[in-house]
Amino acid sequence: MRFLIILLMAPLASSSQFPRRDAAAEPMTSSKSEPGPQRPFRLLPDLLVVGTTLLICVPVLFYPLARDQGIFAYNTAALLDGQTPYVDFTDQKPPGIFFLYAVPLLLFGRTMWGIHVFEWVWIAATAWAAWRVGRRFGGLTAGFVTGILSGLFLSGAEAPFYHRAEVETFLTLPYAAILALFLCPAGTSRPRTAVAAGLLSGACCCLKPNAIVFPILGAAVTILFDGLEHRSGRPLAASLKTAACFAAGFTLLPASMLAWLWSLGALGTFYEHMTSINAAYLGNVWKEVIANFWYDSRVVISLGAGFLLLLFLVSRTGPANLRASLRGIFGPQGERKRRMVLVGALGAGSVAMVISGRHLFSYHYQILVLPEALTIGLALAGLAGPIVARFRRRPAVRAAGMSLLCLGVISMVAANLKTQDISFFLGRQTLRAYHESRRFKLWRFFFRDDRMLADMLVERTRPDERVQILGHGSLVLFLANRRSATRFSETTAALDPRYGRGGKDREEILARLRQDPPRIIVVAEDQGQPQLDVAPTPRQIADFPPLAKFLEENYSPDEMVGHYKVLVLTARAQRGSSGAPRGAAR
């Protein structure tokens, strides 16, 4: 939807007449440089941005978790229970996401609702930060639109239930903060802002390593301009000082994370799993970029069109008045160049992250929320410049206009609600029935099946008993509050030799099951992940004959729960075992 908004606005802007300078869209160098609304209306934009974002994201509070969130939640719960990451449980991402998920689990316990409350508040903070950054770039109008659109793009209208509370969902807030710090003018405060930007950039690295592209590009821009604009006659010293401060802040959190893993004896396994999964994962990136060029070109075209629109938007009919137009929206010449290059760095870094993430799911595009919202915000500020200028001294009219925009966004989100959403909010469905409806079915995932399997495990197993789920099992184990019999609660990658350390992961799973066979093993009878070239779990088992033979000799089919086949340890296998009861936690 937002790609079409950007593309369709280009011809509208090129055919419009604009003044050379929109006073209402002048950038702020400080909170006093732009004549703001009168005191009763001073906080109104903040309240409208945050309030509208919270309102349109209310449905998210009642969504169940999906597969990825189940992995993060299960692993975080295991970490809080004292287990060692990458030794007692595995993940293909750095542990930064565990610390984010630890906040709602500590505050609200093992609840899906608590995770979504945390996400809800985070998105509101993201929209507020985007509004402040947009205001620094292009004034009140640009900032307000940027904030509202950021909340809209992260709401359920744009990001469905399957892609909630992802790593990319949490990255827009630090991106906005980093951009705001890079916008601060060079001076005595630059060391502090450079260190702060470095700390946030290091936090992004702890969440996802390829998220550092924009922070690194933004830091390079800041370092370059600090040297070019330094007036003491020592530009190299100024640039090196900024670079050193940024580097000091940047290395702190990743170094602390690695030291923490080393102290736990998990650094080697962390490195091994990161490289085994992601090296194969990234090895196909450029081949897929060519094979799926339309998806990448869609990103490049949308951002490119938006950036060109930004350049020509406030000009009258062509490039003759471009310099005056850029001065009107970006400020004085020095600041104009810095801000233009920062916009380019933000767009380039975000697109690079999408491409390196293989652009497979819509949540990968959440990293584009800030550059797209900022581009559209600046563009609309230029379009509305003549109108806004007329009401510059009439804050009540401007407040009415902002309120109407918020109502329009709320109405659009309300119109996008599904039938099941409306039925639930009108009280015609219980929360349980809402979760088990087809509203929460996507591809091979159906939350109802995971909920039913979790209820069955609660009824048939002890709290200290371990269960092995072959396939995506993390969400089920989190819902049932049970532990995996191996450190692989999700075996889709582990049973594939390309991603599972050349077959070592599946050998480890088999060895662990032989050593201490759980009483119940569940096999996900799904259709695999064709978009990732991952085979269905039954075929993965068949392609590994020792595991298939072990299951055939020691387990018998018991029942089907949704698309899950439940296998129970046979009586003969139980009699053949000795020592501790099979499946009991050691």
C-alpha positions, -999 to +999 in steps of 0.1 A: +000+000+000+027+025+010+047+018-022+017+029-043+013+060-022+048+071-030+046+063-067+012+079-072+022+111-055+050+118-080+029+130-110+007+150-086+037+168-073+053+175-107+021+192-119+016+214-089+027+250-082+046+256-050+061+287-034+098+289-031+098+285+006+072+270+030+077+287+063+057+260+080+080+233+067+113+249+077+136+225+095+143+230+132+178+234+145+163+237+180+129+237+195+128+275+193+137+280+157+103+272+144+073+293+156+052+266+172+015+266+181+003+286+211+006+271+245-028+252+246-018+235+214+019+229+220+016+193+232-014+185+209+008+169+181+026+147+206-007+136+221-024+130+187+006+110+173+008+088+204-029+085+210-037+077+174-009+051+173-021+034+205-057+034+192-051+019+158-028-008+174-053-019+200-062-050+179-026-062+182-031-066+220-055-095+214-035-113+187-020-147+195+017-153+190+030-169+158+060-190+149+089-166+152+075-149+183+071-184+198+108-191+193+118-158+209+093-163+238+104-199+245+141-191+244+137-161+266+117-181+291+144-207+291+170-180+297+151-167+326+148-202+340+186-204+341+194-223+309+224-213+289+218-198+254+231-218+224+240-247+248+206-256+263+186-239+235+195-225+201+185-197+179+199-183+146+198-147+159+220-129+185+207-128+220+197-092+219+161-101+211+160-123+243+166-092+265+138-073+248+114-102+253+126-106+289+109-073+298+073-084+292+080-119+306+093-104+338+065-079+340+035-100+330+047-136+332+045-162+304+016-145+286+010-137+250-009-106+260+021-092+279+044-095+249+019-076+228+015-049+255+052-043+253+051-042+215+021-018+217+040+007+239+071+003+218+053+012+186+038+043+203+073+053+213+085+047+178+058+069+163+066+097+187+103+094+179+095+095+142+074+126+146+102+144+164+127+134+137+104+144+109+099+178+127+136+183+128+138+176+091+109+195+077+088+212+104+055+205+121+036+192+091+063+168+080+069+156+115+033+150+122+027+130+090+059+110+096+048+100+131+013+091+121+025+070+091+051+052+113+023+041+136+001+031+107+028+011+090+035-008+122-002-014+130-021-046+122-034-029+090+001-032+075+018-059+096-004-090+100-005-112+131+022-135+118+047-107+117+042-090+150+070-083+176+098-092+151+133-079+153+125-054+126+096-042+146+119-030+173+146-015+151+127+015+139+128+032+173+166+031+176+169+041+140+149+072+146+170+080+177+202+075+158+191+098+130+181+124+156+216+122+171+232+126+137+211+157+131+226+174+161+249+203+151+286+198+155+300+215+186+309+208+222+281+182+225+293+161+195+313+136+216+282+129+237+259+125+207+285+103+189+288+080+219+250+078+222+246+070+185+273+044+188+256+027+218+223+025+199+241+012+168+257-015+189+223-024+203+210-028+167+240-051+160+230-073+190+195-076+176+206-083+140+241-079+126+230-066+092+210-038+109+242-018+113+244-007+076+225+025+082+242+034+115+276+029+098+266+050+068+251+077+090+282+078+111+304+081+080+283+111+069+285+127+103+323+122+105+328+136+070+307+167+076+321+173+110+355+176+093+343+197+064+324+221+086+349+224+114+361+260+118+392+256+140+415+247+111+419+211+122+392+192+103+410+159+105+412+161+143+374+169+144+366+139+122+388+115+141+373+126+174+338+120+162+349+086+148+366+076+180+336+085+201+312+066+178+335+035+178+338+035+216+300+036+220+294+011+192+317-016+205+305-016+241+273-037+238+285-062+212+317-067+232+297-071+264+274-096+247+304-117+235+320-115+269+288-127+286+285-157+262+322-165+268+316-165+305+288-190+300+309-212+279+286-206+249+307-184+227+319-213+205+284-228+200+270-193+194+296-187+166+291-221+152+253-218+149+254-183+136+278-192+108+263-226+099+228-212+094+234-177+082+263-185+059+241-209+039+213-185+043+232-156+028+249-177+002+218-176-019+211-139-015+225-126-048+210-155-068+176-147-052+180-110-059+183-118-096+155-144-095+132-121-076+142-088-091+107-074-090+106-074-052+139-056-049+131-032-077+099-024-060+118-013-029+144+006-050+118+023-072+096+033-042+125+048-023+140+063-054+108+078-065+102+092-031+136+108-029+132+123-064+098+136-053+114+151-022+140+170-044+114+184-068+084+186-046+086+223-035+100+236-068+076+253-091+079+236-125+114+223-127+150+224-114+154+262-119+143+269-083+156+237-069+182+254-047+157+277-031+133+248-027+159+226-010+169+255+013+132+258+023+129+222+033+164+213+045+177+246+059+209+264+053+234+251+027+256+232+051+227+216+070+209+210+037+238+189+023+242+169+056+204+162+058+201+152+022+230+127+025+216+114+058+182+107+041+201+088+014+221+069+040+189+059+058+172+047+026+203+029+013+210+012+047+174+001+050+172-013+015+205-032+020+191-048+051+159-059+032+180-074+005+204-092+029+173-106+047+162-123+014+130-101+014+109-132+020+083-120+044+065-087+050+082-082+083+115-077+065+100-046+050+093-031+084+128-018+084+116+006+056+090+022+079+111+052+089+126+061+055+092+057+038+072+076+064+098+104+065+098+107+027+061+108+025+059+133+054+083+157+037+065+153+004+031+160+019+046+190+038+056+204+005+023+197-011+004+213+018+028+242+021+006+269+005-024+258+026-005+254+058+011+289+054-023+305+053-032+291+087+002+295+103-011+320+129-043+301+134-034+271+156-070+260+161-074+254+124-041+235+122-052+215+152-085+207+134-065+196+103-043+173+124-073+158+141-090+151+108-059+134+095-059+112+126-096+104+122-089+094+086-062+070+096-083+055+124-112+051+099-089+034+074-076+009+100-112+003+112-123-005+076-094-029+073-106-051+103-115-087+094-149-101+101-135-121+131-120-089+145-153-071+144-172-101+159-147-103+188-147-066+196-185-066+196-185-093+222-199-120+199-168-142+203-147-152+233-110-147+232-104-184+229-128-187+199-112-156+183-077-172+186-089-205+171-107-189+142-092-190+107-083-153+112-050-167+126-042-192+098-014-184+073+003-208+050+013-239+070+005-222+104-028-224+122-027-212+158-056-234+167-035-265+161-007-252+183-032-243+211-048-277+209-014-295+210-003-274+240-035-283+259-029-320+252+006-318+265-005-301+297-030-329+302-007-358+294+027-348+307+041-337+340+055-301+344+091-314+346+087-338+316+104-331+284+088-334+250+104-334+215+085-317+187+100-323+152+092-292+132+081-258+146+076-266+183+087-235+202+053-218+204+036-251+216+062-256+243+059-220+254+021-222+256+023-256+275+052-245+297+072-276+288+109-280+278+122-296+247+139-330+250+168-316+230+182-280+226+163-278+193+128-266+200+126-258+163+141-285+141+133-272+106+168-259+101+185-285+123+172-315+102+185-299+070+222-305+065+226-273+046+216-252+077+223-277+105+261-277+106+264-301+077+243-327+094+257-325+129+225-310+143+204-340+133+230-364+146+229-345+179+191-347+180+192-385+174+220-391+200+200-371+226+168-390+219+186-423+221+202-414+254+170-402+271+139-410+249+110-388+258+076-404+264+060-382+237+075-371+203+054-350+180+059-347+142+046-317+124+028-329+093+031-296+075+041-287+040+076-273+048+088-239+037+090-240-001+099-203-002+130-212+018+136-245-001+130-264+032+114-298+030+084-309+051+094-325+084+083-361+075+105-359+044+134-346+065+130-376+088+128-400+058+160-384+044+178-393+077+173-431+079+188-436+114+162-412+129+134-427+109+144-462+121+146-450+157+111-436+156+097-467+139+113-491+164+105-472+196+074-452+190+039-459+179+013-434+165-012-423+190-034-395+176-035-365+153-039-330+168-045-307+140-016-312+116+006-327+144+011-365+147+016-376+183+040-406+188+041-424+222+070-445+235+061-482+233+060-504+263+088-525+250+110-495+247+101-484+282+110-518+296+143-518+278+153-485+294+169-482+328+178-455+353+156-424+355+121-424+341+122-417+304+114-381+296+120-369+332+142-338+335+176-346+348 
